[in-house]
Amino acid sequence: MPRITPNLWFDTQSREAAEFYISVFPNSRITAVTYYGEAGPREAGTVLTVSFELDGQPFLAIDGGPEFTFTEAVSFEVECADQDEIDYYWTRLSEGGSEGPCGWLKDKYGLSWQVAPAGMAELLNDPDTARGQRAMKAMFGMKKIDLAALLAAADGTGE
């Protein structure tokens, strides 16, 4: 099967965004940069695309112009092992962006991310439906996920 690579459209910030993302995620790097030539449609010598990897996952960013912008219809989930990881990724990715509900945020480029604990789907779909519903209700009241509070709510020991 061919490899599927997310392609992110920016106006003129593809290189800046790629450099930001590789600073956030470990084991990440820019693998190639291409430039517009005389054929345009942008000024020759300006960035056309930036290929990069976030912990082995390939991405392509393009400086395609202002015609298209990001919406919440497409986002990336960062599955975190613990609260320290949730705090780290939430803080880094939301700098200059905006916080949303339920672990969602927009970064400074307008790209949406969900920073969530590993096992979130299993918790919300717990065979004990009351436990899952308590967790869901708690999650809907949060911006950044507070794992301890989420688990306490699920167990019926939270406030």
URVEN-V238402 format. One record per pair of residues at least 24 apart in sequence whose C-alpha atoms are under 8 Angstrom apart, sorted by the first residue. I is the first residue (numbers start at 1). J is the second residue. Records with the same first field share a line. If there is no record, write none. Layout:
I: J, J
This chain:
5: 57, 58, 59, 60
6: 58, 59, 60
7: 59, 60, 61, 62
8: 59, 60, 61, 62
9: 61, 62, 63, 64, 65, 68, 69, 70
10: 61, 62, 63, 64, 65, 66, 68, 69
11: 62, 63, 64, 65, 66, 67, 68
12: 47, 63, 64, 65
13: 63
14: 47, 49, 50, 61, 62, 63
15: 47, 49, 50, 61
17: 109
18: 50, 52, 61
21: 54
22: 52, 53, 54
24: 89, 92, 93
25: 54, 55
26: 54, 55
27: 54, 55, 56
28: 52, 53, 54, 55, 56
29: 53, 54
69: 110
70: 110, 111, 112
71: 110, 111, 112
72: 111, 112
74: 112
75: 111, 112, 113, 114
76: 112, 113, 114
77: 113, 114, 115, 116
78: 113, 114, 115, 116
79: 115, 116, 117, 118
80: 115, 116, 117, 118
81: 117, 118
82: 117, 118, 147
83: 117, 146, 147
86: 115, 116, 117, 144, 145
87: 144
89: 115
90: 115, 144
99: 143, 144
100: 143
101: 140, 141, 142, 143, 144
102: 139, 140, 141, 142, 143, 144, 145
103: 142, 143, 144, 145
104: 143, 144
115: 144, 145
116: 145
117: 145, 147
123: 154
131: 155, 156
